[in-house]
Structures are given as C-alpha cells and as structure tokens.
C-alpha cells in the first residue's frame, strides 16, 4: 500500500527509477540518489539568493524579513541551515540610503 502511495505521488519521469524496488526503503534510497545532485544545486541557488536578497522599494520590513525567513526555511529543509551571522548580515545590508 505504501509503495502505491509513493508511486502515485511522484512525477512520471521518476516512476521507472523506483518501480523495480522491492521495499519502501529501497524506493526512498533510489529517490535520494536521484535528487541528491539536485539538492546540491538547490543549496547553491538558495545560498546565492540569500547573499543577494534585497528589499524592494516601498516594501515593508515584515514582508522583507518574511521572504528572508522563507529562504532560510528552504535551506533548512535541505539540511543547509545558514548561520545566524549570514542572516543578520543580509538583513542589515538592506538599510536604504533613501
């Protein structure tokens, strides 16, 4: 039953990678290997977004910090939580001269 749930939830191009697996553990390991390279690229993309994240003109500080926290949460989800110093530095870099 669990195998069917997994098969129903994955995208069509992923199905061939997991249908031949005997156990759920093997299916999950195959998925991990398939997406491991992607997670490295994802981490690099998110870290770059964090470094270059800027406040838009007229944007409220709450909205800005919410977006910053969203990037942090996405990094945390792939086990690449940024250090607090990076978060503070990014937040302080948005102080506008206007």
Buried (B, 14 or more C-beta within 10 A) or exposed (E): EEBEEBEEEBEEEBEEBBEEBEEBEEBEEBBEEBEEEEBEEBBEEBBEBBEEBEBEEEEEEEEBBEBBEEBBEBBEEBEBEBEEEBBEEBBEEBEEEE
